[in-house]
Amino acid sequence: MGIHGRVLGVLVLAVMLLAGAAPGWCDEAVQCNEARPPTADGAVQSLIDGNKRWASGNVRHPGRDFARRECVYKEGQTPFAAIVSCSDSRAPTELIFDEGVGDLFVVRVAGNSVDTVGRQSLAYSTGHLGVETILVLGHQKCGAVKAAVETYPKATDKFLMLIYTAVAKAKELIHQHGGNVEDKDALIAATTDQHVIEEVRQLRSASPFKEMIADGKLKIVGGRYDLDTGLVTMLIQ
């Protein structure tokens, strides 16, 4: 293939990704995770069920054996959900949902914010790996959220500034409900939830996700993981 042919191939791949197509993904693809939910709603329910097992201590530890590792090495990955979560060591994503190797495509960053690189990573999961569900996951006592609240509105660190919209919204909601916006604990808790909700809304309105949602090919939801109970509360579905 000449250089013009290679360039054309790259352009075609780019168009397919932007259109939500899934090169290399089809119904006949080998799925190492045989229990992979076939629908977006099923994926959300699987995450909820796995989290309940984690919180109760009745985990199954699926997909963590040699057979699964060998399969994903030879056949590739077919994750059933993409998770945007915080880098906090107390919130280990695959453990929280009792899932194994190849089940989840995870994008982790302090404060569970989605920047350009994060969106491109998620677009890869939906456009190339067949992911039909994205979950934005915040968590209780998030250090990034705490820092954003304490520095608002004067931080210079981008990862804190990405949370400022949520801080402002949390202050507004607390005031509307007659609360005390100077109550730091209440503001941090409200900001944590509002940041998840804002990230979900932004993803839903961004390409290629909004087109996939309109075509019924993608579901984007948000939740909060509580460190004390181990449970995930769904905030926006």
Protein Blocks (a to p, Z undefined) as FASTA:
>chain_A
ZZklmmmmmmmmmmmmmnopaehiafklccfblmlcfbfklmmmmmmmmmmmmmnopagk
gaiafklmmmmmmnopadfbdcdddfbfklcfklmnopaehkaccdddehiaacfklmmm
mmmmmmmnopabdcddddehifklmmmmmmockbfbfklmmmmmmmmmmmmmmmmnopaf
klmklmmmmmmmmmmmmmmmmmmmpcfklmmmmnopaccddddddfklopacdfbZZ
